[in-house]
């Protein structure tokens, strides 16, 4: 697949700058793959759209990972704790930074390429919420960039499909948890035209044995977000219950455990959009995105959701 096949035009005003007033007030575009039927619902209607699916959520928690630095003015974005006080992160302006130097609470140890650094951090992360660059308005509460079920701290970005859930809505569903700490792979844009040349650095995941037994035995499993998809399909291929996944899902992929997908609307030229196309079909996804734009759905992290049955 070519990266150019992942392009689409989005009016800038459809990029959601803030979350819905109430999490489950967001809109929900429902698509039945078997029949082609499309419905426009509210996220609070989700239980009425399901038929006994086990709903699998990613319970990772976003760390306050964006740390401002001075002289030169820039920032460090923590991506992953490697061990103890040593992390991998993105730092800018990379060309003006030097290994062995301290920048506030950060000591840069080694440049890994592409703006990535191995670094040492004093204490626990105490920066700002790492909002995506397309969100330009300040966030009233950092908790709105966390899911209500977030538990395991370690992500550089939120698994945004889960931001729509409320505690009341969860009580109406059969829920199981997995953990994948969102890192560079999930939000790094494609830098090559041929997707076969795109390389993943891998992201850490962990699933409890009892949780995997429930998921494996479920008649139908609904993955909440692309991160949950990657965990389930990694395990379905015989991987251990904890480790790193480099699974890259593109059209032609054979899904072995995910029967339905709940996801937000993703950026063009992203690996996340390629995954959605793999699940729903390339042309079908293009049609759904065109429809979402016509119907003025809100896009990206704080935007609306899509349920693919």
Secondary structure, DSSP 8 states (H G I E B T S, - for coil): -BGGGG-----GGGB--S--SSGGGSEEEEE-TTT--EEEEEGGGHHHH-SS-EEEEE-EEE---EEEETTTTEEEEEEEEEETTEEEEEEESGGG--TT-EETTEEEEEEEETTEEEEEESSS--SB----TT--S--S-GGGGS-TT--EEEESS--GGGGG--HHHHTTSEEEEEEE---HHHH----SSBGGG-----EEEE--HHHHHHHHH-SSEEEESHHHHHHHHHHHTT--SEEEE-----TT---SS--EEEEE---TT-HHHHHHHHHH-HHHHHHHHHHHHHTT--BSTTS-EEEE-
